[in-house]
Amino acid sequence: MMRREYLEQLTNAPSIEALWDLHCKRMGEFGFDRLLYGFTRYRTATSLGDPEDFVILTNHSATYRDAFLGKGLYFHAPMVRWALDNEGACSWRLLGEMTASGVLTESERKVIEFNRSMGVRAGYSISFKSISPRTKGAIALTARADMSQDEVDAVWAEHGRDIVIMNNVAHLKILTLPYSGPARELTRRQREALQWVGDGKTTQDIALLMGLTTATVEKHLRLARENLNVETTAQAVLKAAFLNQMFILDA
């Protein structure tokens, strides 16, 4: 697929699922057959926020996901640490240099050993430019198990600039599409009630606009807060907006 054709399809992707399928296929053409994308809007000096609020996209096996994500191995992954402290692209050759210099912690060495046992040995990481200190996004491009890091670096020398552009566009497009994540999706009524709150309407106003009782509106708002795991309706409006679940044409 030509770069222009790919970017046209990418920017017109109607959903995250469609985008991710397209992007995985395109990166596979360069030898990167397993991808792991992550984004958070809730980063602090000591935390990346609630993992359930992360935008996580991957085509890794369930076994890998359960351990690396489910058991929190990502928290000790050296390339995750690199992505948090840097922007741009980085060869995984850095891992060998870190190992040789003895700067890795025991937890980080265990993550590298786990990755190698799962065929995650060679690749590149891209850390996207952050728009605020609370946000961070990155993608790990894992090469086919039969590729060495030397071969990956050779591919990057020829196509690296195009690959970075494609991933930057994919990242920016992902930020515009609705994402519910685990147990975060709102119902149509919950979304509608939050939209009216975002427009400055009172509970009484919303009841009239939606043709419901105030008690029912309050129930929808309460369930929206529970789904989004927040304490106040204002927080629910903010989080729903972050997840692009409000004011959308086709939910």
C-alpha positions as CSV (number, residue, x, y, z in Angstrom):
1,M,0.0,0.0,0.0
2,M,1.3,3.4,-0.9
3,R,1.9,5.9,1.9
4,R,-0.6,8.4,0.5
5,E,-3.3,5.7,0.2
6,Y,-2.7,4.5,3.7
7,L,-2.8,7.9,5.2
8,E,-6.1,8.7,3.4
9,Q,-7.7,5.5,4.7
10,L,-6.3,6.1,8.2
11,T,-7.6,9.7,8.5
12,N,-11.0,8.5,7.3
13,A,-11.2,5.5,9.7
14,P,-14.7,5.5,11.3
15,S,-13.7,3.7,14.5
16,I,-10.7,2.8,16.6
17,E,-11.2,-0.8,15.7
18,A,-11.0,-0.1,11.9
19,L,-8.0,2.2,12.4
20,W,-6.2,-0.4,14.5
21,D,-6.8,-3.2,12.0
22,L,-5.5,-1.0,9.2
23,H,-2.4,0.2,11.1
24,C,-1.4,-3.3,12.2
25,K,-1.5,-4.5,8.6
26,R,0.5,-1.6,7.4
27,M,3.2,-2.0,10.1
28,G,3.3,-5.7,9.4
29,E,4.5,-4.8,5.9
30,F,7.7,-3.4,7.5
31,G,8.2,-6.5,9.6
32,F,6.5,-5.3,12.8
33,D,3.9,-7.9,13.4
34,R,3.0,-7.1,17.0
35,L,2.1,-3.6,18.2
36,L,1.3,-2.1,21.6
37,Y,-0.1,1.4,21.9
38,G,-0.8,3.2,25.1
39,F,-2.1,6.6,26.0
40,T,-3.0,8.3,29.3
41,R,-4.5,11.7,30.2
42,Y,-4.0,11.2,33.9
43,R,-0.3,11.2,34.4
44,T,1.2,12.6,37.6
45,A,4.7,12.8,39.0
46,T,4.2,9.4,40.6
47,S,1.6,7.6,38.5
48,L,0.2,7.1,35.1
49,G,-3.3,7.0,36.5
50,D,-5.9,4.3,36.8
51,P,-5.0,1.5,34.2
52,E,-8.7,1.2,33.4
53,D,-8.5,4.8,32.1
54,F,-5.6,4.0,29.7
55,V,-6.3,3.8,26.0
56,I,-4.7,0.4,25.2
57,L,-4.5,-1.1,21.7
58,T,-2.6,-4.2,20.9
59,N,-2.5,-7.3,18.7
60,H,-0.2,-9.2,21.0
61,S,-1.4,-12.6,22.2
62,A,-3.8,-12.9,25.2
63,T,-1.0,-14.6,27.1
64,Y,1.3,-11.7,26.6
65,R,-1.4,-9.1,27.4
66,D,-2.4,-10.9,30.6
67,A,1.2,-10.8,32.0
68,F,2.6,-7.5,30.6
69,L,-0.6,-5.5,31.1
70,G,-2.7,-7.5,33.5
71,K,0.1,-8.2,36.0
72,G,1.7,-4.8,35.6
73,L,5.0,-5.8,34.1
74,Y,4.8,-2.6,31.9
75,F,5.4,-0.6,35.0
76,H,9.0,-2.0,35.1
77,A,9.6,-2.1,31.3
78,P,12.8,-0.2,30.4
79,M,11.4,1.1,27.1
80,V,8.3,2.3,28.9
81,R,10.6,4.3,31.2
82,W,12.4,5.6,28.1
83,A,9.1,6.7,26.5
84,L,8.1,8.6,29.6
85,D,11.3,10.5,29.6
86,N,11.7,11.1,25.9
87,E,10.0,11.9,22.6
88,G,10.7,10.4,19.2
89,A,11.9,7.0,18.1
90,C,14.3,4.6,19.8
91,S,15.9,1.3,18.7
92,W,15.6,-1.5,21.1
93,R,19.4,-1.8,20.7
94,L,19.3,0.4,23.8
95,L,18.2,-2.5,25.9
96,G,21.5,-4.3,25.1
97,E,23.4,-1.2,26.0
98,M,21.5,-0.9,29.3
99,T,22.1,-4.5,30.1
100,A,25.8,-4.3,29.4
101,S,26.2,-1.1,31.5
102,G,24.5,-2.7,34.5
103,V,22.0,0.2,35.0
104,L,18.9,-2.1,34.9
105,T,17.1,-3.0,38.1
106,E,16.2,-6.6,38.9
107,S,12.5,-5.9,38.0
108,E,13.6,-4.4,34.6
109,R,15.8,-7.4,33.9
110,K,12.8,-9.7,34.6
111,V,10.7,-7.8,32.1
112,I,13.4,-8.2,29.4
113,E,13.6,-12.0,30.2
114,F,9.8,-12.3,30.0
115,N,9.7,-10.4,26.7
116,R,12.4,-12.6,25.2
117,S,10.6,-15.7,26.3
118,M,7.5,-14.4,24.4
119,G,9.5,-13.7,21.2
120,V,9.6,-9.9,21.9
121,R,13.3,-9.3,21.2
122,A,13.7,-6.7,18.5
123,G,11.9,-3.6,17.6
124,Y,11.4,0.1,18.0
125,S,9.5,2.4,20.3
126,I,8.0,5.7,19.4
127,S,7.1,8.2,22.2
128,F,4.7,10.8,21.0
129,K,4.9,14.5,21.7
130,S,2.8,15.4,24.8
131,I,0.4,18.3,24.7
132,S,0.3,18.7,28.5
133,P,2.2,17.3,31.5
134,R,-0.8,15.0,32.3
135,T,-0.7,13.2,28.9
136,K,1.6,10.6,27.4
137,G,1.3,8.3,24.5
138,A,3.7,5.7,23.0
139,I,3.8,2.7,20.8
140,A,6.0,-0.4,20.8
141,L,6.6,-1.9,17.4
142,T,7.8,-5.6,17.9
143,A,9.5,-7.2,14.9
144,R,8.8,-10.7,13.7
145,A,10.4,-13.3,15.9
146,D,12.8,-14.3,13.1
147,M,14.2,-10.8,12.7
148,S,17.4,-9.6,14.5
149,Q,17.8,-6.0,15.8
150,D,20.4,-5.5,13.1
151,E,17.7,-6.3,10.5
152,V,15.2,-4.1,12.2
153,D,17.7,-1.2,12.3
154,A,18.3,-1.7,8.6
155,V,14.6,-1.4,7.9
156,W,14.4,1.7,10.0
157,A,17.3,3.3,8.2
158,E,15.4,3.0,4.9
159,H,11.8,3.5,6.1
160,G,12.0,5.0,9.6
161,R,10.9,8.5,8.7
162,D,7.8,7.2,7.0
163,I,7.0,4.8,9.9
164,V,7.2,7.6,12.4
165,I,4.9,9.8,10.3
166,M,2.4,7.0,9.9
167,N,2.4,6.3,13.7
168,N,2.1,10.0,14.5
169,V,-1.0,10.3,12.3
170,A,-2.5,7.1,13.7
171,H,-1.9,8.5,17.3
172,L,-3.6,11.8,16.5
173,K,-6.5,10.1,14.8
174,I,-7.0,7.8,17.8
175,L,-7.4,10.8,20.0
176,T,-10.4,11.9,18.0
177,L,-12.3,8.6,18.1
178,P,-14.7,7.3,20.8
179,Y,-13.0,4.9,23.2
180,S,-14.8,3.2,26.1
181,G,-12.1,0.8,27.4
182,P,-13.0,-1.8,30.0
183,A,-16.4,-1.1,31.7
184,R,-16.3,2.6,30.7
185,E,-18.9,2.7,27.9
186,L,-21.9,5.0,28.5
187,T,-25.4,4.1,27.4
188,R,-27.2,6.5,25.0
189,R,-29.3,8.0,27.9
190,Q,-26.3,8.4,30.1
191,R,-24.4,10.2,27.3
192,E,-27.4,12.4,26.5
193,A,-27.8,13.5,30.1
194,L,-24.1,14.3,30.4
195,Q,-24.3,16.3,27.1
196,W,-27.1,18.4,28.5
197,V,-25.1,19.0,31.7
198,G,-22.2,20.0,29.5
199,D,-24.5,22.5,27.9
200,G,-25.2,24.1,31.3
201,K,-28.7,22.6,31.9
202,T,-30.1,21.8,35.3
203,T,-31.6,18.5,36.3
204,Q,-35.1,19.9,35.9
205,D,-34.2,21.3,32.4
206,I,-32.8,17.9,31.4
207,A,-35.9,16.1,32.5
208,L,-38.1,18.3,30.3
209,L,-35.7,18.0,27.4
210,M,-35.5,14.2,27.6
211,G,-39.1,13.7,28.6
212,L,-38.1,12.0,31.8
213,T,-38.7,12.6,35.5
214,T,-35.9,14.3,37.5
215,A,-35.4,11.1,39.5
216,T,-34.7,9.2,36.2
217,V,-32.3,11.9,35.0
218,E,-30.5,11.7,38.4
219,K,-30.3,7.9,38.0
220,H,-28.7,8.2,34.5
221,L,-26.2,10.7,35.9
222,R,-25.4,8.4,38.8
223,L,-24.9,5.4,36.6
224,A,-22.7,7.5,34.3
225,R,-20.5,8.5,37.3
226,E,-20.2,4.9,38.3
227,N,-19.4,3.7,34.7
228,L,-16.7,6.4,34.5
229,N,-15.5,5.8,38.1
230,V,-15.7,9.4,39.2
231,E,-17.3,11.1,42.2
232,T,-19.0,14.2,40.6
233,T,-21.0,14.8,37.5
234,A,-18.5,17.5,36.5
235,Q,-15.8,14.9,36.5
236,A,-18.0,12.6,34.5
237,V,-18.5,15.3,31.8
238,L,-14.8,15.9,31.7
239,K,-13.9,12.2,31.4
240,A,-16.6,11.4,28.9
241,A,-15.2,14.3,26.8
242,F,-11.7,12.9,27.1
243,L,-13.0,9.6,25.9
244,N,-14.8,11.2,23.0
245,Q,-18.1,9.7,24.2
246,M,-20.0,13.0,24.1
247,F,-21.4,15.0,21.1
248,I,-20.6,12.2,18.6
249,L,-22.5,11.5,15.5
250,D,-22.7,7.7,15.8
251,A,-22.1,6.1,19.1
